[in-house]
Amino acid sequence: MSNRGQGVRTTHTVFSVVEALDQEGGATATAVADSLDISKSNAYDHLSTLQELDYVVKDGDRYQLGLKFLKHGVRAKQKLDFADHLESALEALAEETGEMAWFVVEEHGQAVYVEKALGEDAIQPYGRVGKRVDLHDIAAGKAILSELPRRRVHEIVDEHGLTRHTEHTITSLDRLFEELDTVREQGYATNENETFEGFRAVASPVSPEGDLQGAVVISGPQTRFEGERFQSELPAIVSRVANELELEILSQNNR
């Protein structure tokens, strides 16, 4: 009799333990067991094995994720063809605008924050490198969705839904497609209080010759993202940086 099903369940539990430690910033075996609705002995076995493999460290009775995960995260980020150029591009964008600059990619139907840079006046109400969020309510997500086939957008919405975060969040598929049409036409996307009240963002897709890589985005308080600055100045800057990244990618591909 095959034990493949048990193996798959075990793998699922292991990564659920990792996710629980990540979400809580560390936890006891008892807390992990309660969170995942598994026995304390089962949680302890998984945590001990992860500790033996150097993926988890223990401080007293609390377990935390170890830095060995960092190696894999850095390696995964380096798969971006232009990773070396990305950091300097975001730093220049943050310095020019004074705001928070991010590069965001899509993976498994969600937005993943890959790289960031802080401007002089940057405010960071959410987001951290590696964090995953839904695509429909953030500027970078809408920029990315605008470059995907309509069928793929349907699949993403079917899987992740259109969760309402504020009264401004798009929760209708028809309304989302209308928004994506506008993004494609103007070349950039905006977030106007859709994730948090009083918070806005501007993003542009990076898609050289139709090869979607992700999106560049700057974000900040509504008091600084309004009027001409929000409607034309910041979109022009973000679109320019996205275009520069596209040219860098094409240049590397032709070397």
SULTA-V494257 format. One record per residue. D_LAST is the distance of its C-alpha to the last C-alpha in Angstrom with 1 decimal. Layout:
d_last->{D_LAST | D_LAST}
This chain:
d_last->{53.1 | 49.4 | 48.6 | 45.2 | 46.6 | 47.8 | 44.5 | 42.7 | 45.3 | 44.9 | 41.2 | 41.8 | 44.4 | 42.2 | 39.6 | 42.4 | 43.6 | 40.2 | 40.1 | 43.7 | 43.0 | 40.0 | 42.1 | 45.1 | 43.3 | 45.3 | 48.4 | 51.3 | 51.6 | 54.4 | 52.4 | 49.6 | 52.2 | 53.8 | 50.5 | 49.5 | 53.1 | 53.0 | 55.4 | 55.2 | 55.1 | 52.1 | 50.2 | 51.2 | 50.0 | 46.5 | 46.3 | 47.5 | 45.0 | 42.1 | 43.6 | 43.8 | 40.1 | 39.3 | 38.1 | 41.3 | 43.4 | 47.1 | 49.1 | 52.7 | 53.0 | 49.8 | 46.5 | 43.1 | 39.5 | 38.1 | 34.9 | 33.5 | 32.4 | 30.1 | 28.0 | 27.4 | 26.8 | 24.2 | 22.4 | 22.7 | 21.3 | 18.2 | 17.2 | 16.0 | 12.2 | 12.8 | 16.0 | 15.4 | 15.2 | 18.0 | 20.8 | 20.4 | 20.2 | 23.3 | 25.1 | 24.6 | 25.9 | 28.8 | 29.7 | 29.7 | 31.9 | 33.8 | 33.5 | 32.0 | 28.4 | 26.9 | 24.0 | 25.5 | 24.3 | 26.4 | 27.4 | 30.5 | 31.6 | 31.8 | 29.9 | 28.6 | 28.2 | 25.0 | 24.8 | 27.1 | 28.0 | 31.5 | 32.6 | 35.8 | 37.9 | 36.1 | 38.4 | 37.3 | 39.9 | 37.9 | 34.6 | 33.1 | 29.9 | 30.1 | 32.9 | 33.1 | 34.9 | 35.5 | 33.3 | 36.0 | 37.4 | 34.5 | 32.4 | 29.0 | 30.5 | 31.6 | 28.2 | 26.7 | 29.6 | 29.2 | 25.8 | 27.4 | 29.5 | 33.2 | 34.0 | 31.9 | 33.5 | 36.9 | 36.0 | 35.0 | 38.2 | 40.3 | 39.1 | 39.0 | 41.4 | 41.6 | 43.4 | 45.2 | 44.7 | 46.4 | 48.3 | 45.2 | 43.0 | 42.1 | 44.0 | 44.2 | 41.6 | 42.5 | 42.1 | 38.7 | 37.4 | 38.9 | 37.0 | 33.7 | 34.3 | 34.8 | 31.6 | 29.6 | 31.5 | 31.1 | 27.6 | 29.0 | 31.6 | 34.4 | 36.7 | 40.2 | 42.4 | 41.3 | 40.7 | 43.0 | 45.5 | 44.7 | 40.9 | 38.2 | 34.4 | 31.7 | 28.4 | 25.6 | 23.3 | 19.6 | 18.6 | 15.5 | 16.5 | 19.3 | 17.4 | 19.8 | 18.7 | 21.9 | 23.6 | 24.1 | 27.8 | 30.3 | 33.9 | 37.3 | 41.0 | 42.3 | 44.1 | 40.8 | 39.1 | 41.4 | 42.2 | 39.7 | 37.5 | 37.1 | 37.1 | 34.7 | 33.5 | 31.9 | 30.4 | 28.7 | 27.3 | 26.1 | 24.6 | 22.7 | 21.2 | 20.3 | 18.6 | 16.7 | 15.5 | 14.5 | 12.4 | 10.8 | 10.2 | 8.8 | 6.4 | 5.3 | 5.6 | 3.8 | 0.0}
